[in-house]
Amino acid sequence: MTTTAPKTGTAASAAQPAGPPAPSGAEGARSGVALRLAGLRRAFGGTTALDGLDLDIAPGELVALLGPSGCGKTTALRIIAGFETADAGELLVDGEDLTGVPANRRDIGMVFQSYSLFPNMTAAQNVAYGLRVRKAAKAERAARAAELLDLVGLPGREKHYPHQLSGGQQQRVALARALAIRPRVLLLDEPLSALDAKVRLQLREEIRRIQLELGITTVFVTHDQEEALSMADRVAVMRDGRLEQCAAPGELYERPATPFVAEFVGTMNRLPGTVREGGTVETLGRRLAVHGTAPAAGTRVDVLLRPESLRVTGGDGAAGEPAERAAAEGGVPATVRVVTFLGGTTRLHLTTDEGAEAKADLPSWEAAAFTPGTRCTLAAHDHTVLVEETAAR
């Protein structure tokens, strides 16, 4: 597949140690440790789960591993935890090579999707379990459990058993248990996927608050783009066991490095275009700058554009023929096919007169002028775009 953007699935692109600014408050700088995955490889039979994964995570940073099922994100997390062994590569925590260190000696806390609480133990006993294994004194265990249950918003629930708690409360107990041993690294394996939407939203905000308060280096595996973009300092998009791009959420969304990242994160239109001289591409009646090195002039390409990057004008009651308006306004004539109300925004599904299909997001008050069958003008806002040669599909 030929693209105009350089691939970033390399150690150089992943190694961006500068995380977000340290949180304010009495604690000062973050207390987390650096985490480095260097050339991790893992195969199961004839299936390659990790194919030379490189990723540097700064002290106190929360990085989300995002990607389709089977991309290797959970395998990477399990190797960090010590539940899987890499076939090749290194895992370094605070500069220490933990590649051959057993899981119980890594000082790493993990929260699972299924909570994995002991049903015959109270919330406090579950939280204190790791400390009991480490032979901490009973008074210390009780004090630490009470402290962490308060931190996760469950004061007074020390004596409740898992079956007496809601799913969200059980996951809070699981988080408190992972934090009880004061781990150097916290791992979260899709911890919110079993919860309903409202609880997921509340708990992801709580997890982020706690992570920032403690300054703990955290790796969060999720298939939910919204979770990754809203919680993480950086998002690492994986594909076929390799890293496609690792960047801050805004950069990942606005400046995807590859067509895969562009289409996996958020919604993306593919619209026909032709490369012109000067590193531009002509699409929807306009010329736009191409991100990266453009193919040769005259090359037919797909132009990748977000729904909010499209402009729709005309609407019910607009004067003049669509073709005339398009020529005057800079765009192409199109027809609205479907209108989907999304709250503050409304998505228009359109078809151009040349047969191209597109989705455009407008403020709902503006979209009120458009109904199915409305003739309109479709154009792109002026910005740099990613393109892919049509023949490469």
C-alpha positions as CSV (number, residue, x, y, z in Angstrom):
1,M,0.0,0.0,0.0
2,T,1.4,3.4,-1.0
3,T,0.7,6.4,1.2
4,T,2.0,9.9,1.2
5,A,2.7,9.9,5.0
6,P,5.8,8.2,6.3
7,K,5.2,5.2,8.5
8,T,5.7,5.9,12.2
9,G,5.6,2.3,13.4
10,T,9.2,2.4,14.5
11,A,11.2,2.7,17.6
12,A,12.1,6.3,16.7
13,S,8.5,7.4,16.3
14,A,7.3,5.6,19.4
15,A,10.1,6.8,21.6
16,Q,8.6,10.1,22.7
17,P,9.6,10.3,26.4
18,A,8.2,13.7,27.0
19,G,4.9,13.2,28.7
20,P,2.4,15.7,29.9
21,P,3.3,18.4,32.5
22,A,3.6,17.3,36.1
23,P,0.5,17.8,38.1
24,S,0.2,20.8,40.4
25,G,0.0,20.3,44.2
26,A,2.1,19.4,47.1
27,E,3.4,16.2,45.5
28,G,5.2,18.2,42.8
29,A,6.8,16.2,40.0
30,R,5.4,12.8,39.1
31,S,6.7,9.8,41.0
32,G,6.2,7.2,38.3
33,V,8.9,5.2,36.5
34,A,9.9,5.0,32.9
35,L,8.7,1.9,31.0
36,R,10.4,0.7,27.8
37,L,9.3,-2.0,25.4
38,A,12.2,-2.8,23.0
39,G,11.7,-5.0,20.0
40,L,9.1,-7.3,21.7
41,R,8.2,-10.3,19.6
42,R,5.7,-13.1,20.5
43,A,4.2,-15.8,18.4
44,F,1.6,-18.4,19.2
45,G,2.1,-21.3,16.8
46,G,1.9,-19.8,13.3
47,T,0.3,-16.6,14.5
48,T,2.5,-13.6,15.2
49,A,1.0,-11.5,18.1
50,L,3.9,-9.0,18.4
51,D,6.3,-8.2,15.6
52,G,9.0,-6.0,17.1
53,L,7.0,-3.7,19.3
54,D,8.9,-0.6,20.4
55,L,7.4,1.9,22.9
56,D,8.8,4.3,25.4
57,I,6.5,5.5,28.2
58,A,7.5,8.4,30.4
59,P,7.4,8.4,34.2
60,G,3.8,9.0,35.4
61,E,2.3,8.9,31.9
62,L,-0.9,7.1,31.0
63,V,-0.6,5.5,27.5
64,A,-3.6,3.7,25.9
65,L,-3.0,0.7,23.6
66,L,-5.6,0.9,21.0
67,G,-6.3,-1.3,18.0
68,P,-8.5,-4.0,16.5
69,S,-9.0,-7.4,18.0
70,G,-5.8,-9.5,17.4
71,C,-3.5,-6.6,17.0
72,G,-1.4,-7.6,20.0
73,K,-2.3,-5.0,22.6
74,T,-3.4,-7.5,25.3
75,T,-0.3,-9.7,24.6
76,A,1.9,-6.7,25.2
77,L,0.1,-6.0,28.5
78,R,0.5,-9.6,29.6
79,I,4.2,-9.5,28.8
80,I,4.6,-6.4,30.9
81,A,2.8,-8.1,33.8
82,G,4.9,-11.2,33.4
83,F,2.0,-13.5,32.5
84,E,3.5,-14.1,29.0
85,T,7.1,-14.4,28.0
86,A,8.4,-12.6,24.9
87,D,10.2,-14.7,22.3
88,A,12.6,-11.7,21.8
89,G,13.1,-8.2,22.9
90,E,13.4,-6.4,26.3
91,L,11.2,-5.0,28.9
92,L,12.8,-2.3,31.1
93,V,11.1,-0.6,34.1
94,D,13.1,2.3,35.5
95,G,16.1,1.1,33.5
96,E,15.9,-2.4,35.0
97,D,15.5,-5.4,32.6
98,L,12.5,-7.4,33.9
99,T,12.4,-9.7,30.9
100,G,13.1,-12.8,32.9
101,V,11.7,-11.7,36.3
102,P,8.6,-13.6,37.6
103,A,5.3,-11.8,37.7
104,N,5.2,-11.8,41.5
105,R,8.5,-9.9,41.8
106,R,7.8,-7.1,39.3
107,D,5.9,-4.7,41.5
108,I,3.3,-4.3,38.8
109,G,-0.5,-3.9,39.6
110,M,-3.1,-5.2,37.1
111,V,-6.8,-4.6,36.8
112,F,-8.7,-7.1,34.7
113,Q,-11.8,-6.8,32.6
114,S,-13.6,-9.4,34.7
115,Y,-12.7,-7.8,38.1
116,S,-11.4,-11.2,39.4
117,L,-12.3,-10.5,43.0
118,F,-12.3,-13.3,45.5
119,P,-16.1,-14.0,46.2
120,N,-15.4,-15.2,49.7
121,M,-13.5,-12.1,50.8
122,T,-14.9,-8.7,51.8
123,A,-13.9,-5.6,49.9
124,A,-11.2,-4.8,52.5
125,Q,-9.8,-8.3,52.4
126,N,-9.7,-8.2,48.6
127,V,-7.8,-5.0,48.6
128,A,-5.4,-6.2,51.3
129,Y,-4.7,-9.6,49.7
130,G,-1.5,-8.6,48.0
131,L,-0.2,-7.1,51.3
132,R,-1.1,-10.3,53.1
133,V,0.9,-12.3,50.6
134,R,3.8,-10.0,51.3
135,K,3.3,-10.7,55.0
136,A,2.4,-7.1,56.0
137,A,1.1,-6.6,59.5
138,K,-2.6,-6.9,60.0
139,A,-2.9,-3.3,61.2
140,E,-1.0,-2.0,58.1
141,R,-3.3,-4.1,55.8
142,A,-6.4,-2.7,57.4
143,A,-5.2,0.9,57.2
144,R,-4.1,0.6,53.6
145,A,-7.4,-1.0,52.6
146,A,-9.4,1.7,54.2
147,E,-7.2,4.4,52.7
148,L,-7.6,3.0,49.1
149,L,-11.3,2.3,49.4
150,D,-11.7,5.9,50.4
151,L,-9.5,6.9,47.4
152,V,-11.7,5.0,44.9
153,G,-14.9,6.4,46.4
154,L,-16.0,3.4,48.5
155,P,-15.7,4.5,52.2
156,G,-17.8,2.4,54.5
157,R,-17.9,-0.6,52.1
158,E,-15.0,-2.5,53.8
159,K,-17.2,-5.4,54.9
160,H,-19.2,-5.8,51.8
161,Y,-18.7,-8.9,49.7
162,P,-18.5,-8.7,45.9
163,H,-22.0,-10.0,45.4
164,Q,-23.2,-7.0,47.5
165,L,-21.6,-4.5,45.2
166,S,-22.5,-3.2,41.7
167,G,-20.3,-3.9,38.7
168,G,-18.8,-0.4,39.0
169,Q,-18.1,-0.8,42.7
170,Q,-16.5,-4.2,42.1
171,Q,-14.2,-2.6,39.5
172,R,-13.3,0.1,42.0
173,V,-12.3,-2.6,44.5
174,A,-10.2,-4.3,41.8
175,L,-8.5,-0.9,41.2
176,A,-7.8,-0.4,44.9
177,R,-6.4,-4.0,45.2
178,A,-4.0,-3.3,42.3
179,L,-2.8,-0.1,44.0
180,A,-2.5,-1.6,47.5
181,I,1.0,-2.9,46.9
182,R,2.2,0.5,45.7
183,P,3.1,-0.8,42.3
184,R,5.7,0.9,40.1
185,V,3.4,0.4,37.0
186,L,-0.4,0.0,36.8
187,L,-1.9,-2.1,34.0
188,L,-5.6,-1.9,33.0
189,D,-6.9,-4.5,30.6
190,E,-10.2,-3.2,29.2
191,P,-11.5,-2.6,32.8
192,L,-14.6,-0.8,31.8
193,S,-16.0,-2.9,28.9
194,A,-18.4,-4.9,31.1
195,L,-20.1,-1.8,32.5
196,D,-23.0,0.3,31.2
197,A,-22.3,3.6,29.5
198,K,-23.0,5.9,32.4
199,V,-20.9,3.9,34.9
200,R,-18.1,3.7,32.3
201,L,-18.0,7.5,32.0
202,Q,-17.9,8.0,35.7
203,L,-15.3,5.4,36.3
204,R,-12.9,6.5,33.5
205,E,-13.0,10.0,35.0
206,E,-12.2,8.5,38.5
207,I,-9.4,6.3,37.1
208,R,-7.8,9.3,35.4
209,R,-8.2,11.4,38.6
210,I,-6.5,8.7,40.7
211,Q,-3.8,8.1,38.2
212,L,-2.9,11.8,38.1
213,E,-3.1,12.1,41.9
214,L,-0.7,9.1,42.4
215,G,1.5,9.9,39.5
216,I,1.7,6.2,38.6
217,T,2.9,5.1,35.2
218,T,-0.1,3.4,33.5
219,V,-0.8,1.3,30.5
220,F,-4.5,1.0,29.5
221,V,-5.7,-1.5,26.9
222,T,-9.0,-0.6,25.2
223,H,-10.9,-1.1,22.0
224,D,-13.0,2.0,22.7
225,Q,-11.6,5.1,20.9
226,E,-13.5,7.5,23.1
227,E,-12.0,6.0,26.2
228,A,-8.5,6.1,24.8
229,L,-8.8,9.7,23.5
230,S,-10.4,11.1,26.7
231,M,-8.1,9.4,29.2
232,A,-4.7,9.0,27.8
233,D,-1.7,11.3,27.6
234,R,-0.8,9.5,24.5
235,V,-2.5,6.8,22.4
236,A,-0.5,4.0,20.8
237,V,-2.4,2.6,17.8
238,M,-1.4,-1.0,17.0
239,R,-1.9,-3.1,13.9
240,D,-0.7,-6.7,13.3
241,G,1.6,-6.7,16.3
242,R,3.4,-3.4,15.4
243,L,3.0,0.2,16.3
244,E,1.4,2.4,13.6
245,Q,1.5,5.7,15.6
246,C,1.9,6.9,19.2
247,A,0.9,10.5,19.8
248,A,-1.2,12.8,22.0
249,P,-5.0,12.4,21.3
250,G,-5.3,15.7,19.5
251,E,-2.4,15.0,17.2
252,L,-3.5,11.5,16.5
253,Y,-7.0,12.7,15.5
254,E,-5.9,15.8,13.6
255,R,-2.7,14.5,12.0
256,P,-2.9,10.7,11.6
257,A,0.4,9.3,10.2
258,T,-1.2,6.6,8.1
259,P,-4.5,5.8,6.4
260,F,-5.0,3.0,8.9
261,V,-4.8,5.3,11.9
262,A,-6.9,7.9,10.1
263,E,-9.8,5.5,9.6
264,F,-9.4,3.6,12.8
265,V,-9.6,6.7,15.0
266,G,-12.9,8.5,14.5
267,T,-14.9,8.6,11.3
268,M,-13.2,9.3,8.0
269,N,-14.5,9.9,4.4
270,R,-12.7,8.6,1.4
271,L,-13.3,11.0,-1.5
272,P,-11.9,10.8,-5.1
273,G,-9.2,13.3,-6.0
274,T,-6.4,14.0,-8.4
275,V,-2.9,15.1,-7.5
276,R,-1.9,18.4,-9.0
277,E,1.4,20.3,-9.2
278,G,2.8,21.9,-6.1
279,G,1.9,19.1,-3.7
280,T,-1.8,19.7,-3.8
281,V,-4.8,17.5,-4.5
282,E,-8.0,18.5,-6.2
283,T,-11.2,17.2,-4.7
284,L,-14.8,18.4,-4.3
285,G,-14.0,21.3,-6.6
286,R,-11.1,22.7,-4.6
287,R,-7.3,22.2,-4.2
288,L,-6.0,21.2,-0.8
289,A,-2.4,20.8,0.5
290,V,-1.2,17.2,0.8
291,H,0.3,15.9,4.1
292,G,3.8,14.6,3.5
293,T,5.2,13.8,0.0
294,A,2.5,13.9,-2.7
295,P,2.4,11.3,-5.5
296,A,3.2,12.4,-9.0
297,A,0.9,15.0,-10.6
298,G,-2.0,13.3,-12.3
299,T,-2.2,10.4,-9.9
300,R,-5.7,9.4,-8.9
301,V,-6.0,9.2,-5.1
302,D,-8.5,8.8,-2.3
303,V,-8.6,11.9,-0.1
304,L,-9.2,11.3,3.6
305,L,-11.4,13.9,5.2
306,R,-13.2,14.0,8.6
307,P,-16.9,14.7,8.6
308,E,-16.3,18.0,10.4
309,S,-13.9,19.0,7.6
310,L,-16.7,19.2,5.1
311,R,-18.8,22.3,4.3
312,V,-22.4,22.0,3.2
313,T,-24.3,25.0,1.9
314,G,-27.6,25.7,0.1
315,G,-30.3,23.9,1.9
316,D,-34.1,24.3,1.7
317,G,-35.1,27.5,0.0
318,A,-31.6,28.3,-1.5
319,A,-31.9,30.2,-4.8
320,G,-30.3,29.0,-8.0
321,E,-29.4,25.7,-9.5
322,P,-27.0,23.4,-7.5
323,A,-24.4,23.4,-10.3
324,E,-24.4,27.2,-10.5
325,R,-24.2,27.6,-6.7
326,A,-21.4,25.0,-6.6
327,A,-19.4,26.9,-9.2
328,A,-19.8,30.2,-7.4
329,E,-19.2,28.8,-3.8
330,G,-16.3,26.4,-4.6
331,G,-17.6,22.9,-4.3
332,V,-19.6,20.2,-6.1
333,P,-23.4,19.7,-6.3
334,A,-24.7,17.0,-4.0
335,T,-27.9,15.5,-2.6
336,V,-28.7,14.8,1.1
337,R,-29.7,11.2,1.5
338,V,-30.0,10.6,5.3
339,V,-30.0,13.0,8.3
340,T,-28.9,11.7,11.6
341,F,-29.4,13.8,14.7
342,L,-26.5,13.4,17.2
343,G,-27.4,16.1,19.8
344,G,-25.3,19.2,19.4
345,T,-24.3,18.0,15.9
346,T,-26.1,16.4,13.0
347,R,-24.6,14.1,10.4
348,L,-25.6,14.5,6.8
349,H,-25.1,11.5,4.5
350,L,-24.7,12.9,1.0
351,T,-24.1,11.7,-2.6
352,T,-22.3,14.0,-5.1
353,D,-23.7,14.2,-8.6
354,E,-20.6,12.2,-9.6
355,G,-21.6,9.3,-7.3
356,A,-19.2,9.9,-4.4
357,E,-20.6,9.3,-0.9
358,A,-19.7,11.4,2.1
359,K,-20.6,12.2,5.7
360,A,-20.6,15.8,6.9
361,D,-21.1,16.9,10.5
362,L,-22.8,20.3,11.1
363,P,-24.1,22.1,14.2
364,S,-27.7,20.9,14.6
365,W,-29.1,24.4,14.2
366,E,-27.4,24.7,10.9
367,A,-28.3,21.3,9.7
368,A,-32.0,22.0,10.3
369,A,-32.0,23.5,6.7
370,F,-31.3,20.1,5.2
371,T,-33.7,17.2,4.8
372,P,-33.5,14.0,2.8
373,G,-33.6,14.9,-0.9
374,T,-32.2,18.4,-0.4
375,R,-30.0,19.6,-3.2
376,C,-26.9,21.4,-1.9
377,T,-23.2,22.2,-2.4
378,L,-20.5,20.0,-0.8
379,A,-17.0,21.3,-0.3
380,A,-14.0,20.9,2.0
381,H,-12.6,23.4,4.5
382,D,-9.1,24.5,3.7
383,H,-6.5,22.3,5.4
384,T,-3.8,19.7,4.8
385,V,-5.1,16.2,4.0
386,L,-3.8,12.7,3.9
387,V,-4.1,10.8,0.6
388,E,-3.7,7.3,-0.6
389,E,-3.3,6.1,-4.2
390,T,-6.5,4.6,-5.4
391,A,-4.8,1.7,-7.1
392,A,-3.3,0.7,-3.8
393,R,-6.6,-0.5,-2.4
